[in-house]
Amino acid sequence: MKLDSKLINLRKKNRFSQMETAKRLNVSQSAYFKWEKGSSKPNTKNLQKIAVFYNIDISILLDNSRKILFLDEEIDVENNTAPVIYTQISKNFIETLLQNQANITRVLEMYLRLFEKLNK
């Protein structure tokens, strides 16, 4: 995955806007936009800032292998066949869905108990 795609994925995964990310990295918004667009690249100092900001090893930013980030897991699309990739993505998606379903169920149960207490 190219650096520009990695920056976009990291930013979106952490739910930051481009403006907010640029501000936190202490760079101009236009410089950060160019990094995500791929029309320029951050220098070594800024790569270090990005790695610290996202709490990742700088080698992740420099690695140009064909990997995709899906639900916090890197999947190597260069060395895997389509069925293997599909299986990995499906497994991660189902696990995340089940975790969220359990959380939603707990919240609804809490609201129900609260509602029952308030109506007594």
N, C-alpha and C positions, 0 to 999 in steps of 0.2 A: 504494500500500500504506500502511496506517495505521501510526502510530508503534508501537503495541503489537505488531503483527505483525512489524515490522522488529526490534524488540528481541528478540522470541522467536527469529526467524531468525538474528540475529547471535549470540545466546547459544548456540543449538544448533549452529550452524556451527563455533563455537569450542570446543564441548564443555565448557561451563561449566554448573554448576547455578545455580539462582536465588540460593541462599545464597552461593555463591562469588562470583558476579557482584556482588551487593549489597555483600559485604565488600570486594571490590577497588575498588568505586566509593565506598566509605565512606558508604553509606546503609543504612538499616534494611532488613531483608528484607521487611517488610510494605510499605514504600514502593515497593521495586522490584517486588514482586508486583502492586501496584496499577497500576504503569506497564504491565506486561505484560497485565494484565487490561483495561486501558483505562479504569479508573475514576478515574484521575488521571494527570497528565502531569508529567514532570520539569521543573524550572525551567531557566532559561538556563544557570546554572552547572553543573547536573547534565547537561544536554545536551552541554555542552563536555567534561565528564569522560567521558561515554559515547563521544563522537567520538574523543577521545584514546585511550581504552582499546582501542577496536576499530580504531584507526588509519584512520579514515574522515573525510571532510569532513562537517561538521555539516549541510550542505545536504541530504545524503542522508537524515538523520533528519527534516528538516523538509519534504521533498518528499512531497506527498500523491497523486502520480499513481498510477495502477493498474499497479504493476510487481511482478513476483515475482522472488525470488532463487532461482536454480536452479543448483547446482554453480558457485558463485562468479560467475555472470553474471546481470545484471538483464535480465528480459524484460518489455517493455512490453505488457501485455495489453489496454490500452485502444485502442491504435492498430494492432494486428495482428489478423488473422483467426485463427480456430482452427487451420486447417492450417499457417499460418506459425508459430504458437506451438508446435504439435505437432512441426514440423520442427526448430525450434531446440532444444527440449527433447530430442528423440530424438538429434540430432547431439551435443549435450553429453554425454548419457548414454553413448552409444557410445564417444566419445573417452575419457571417464573410465574406462569398463569396459576398453578396450584398454590404457590406461596401467597400470591395476591388474593386468591379466593379465600384462603384461610384467614388472612388479615381482614378482608371485607366481612367475612362471617363473624369474626370476633367483634368488630366494631358494631355491626348490626345487633348482635346479642347484647352488647353494652347499652345501646340506645333503647332496646326493648326493655331491659331491666330498669333503666332509668325512667322510661315512660310509665312502666307498671308502678313504680314507687311513687311517682308524681300523681298518679290517678287513684291512689288508695285513700 
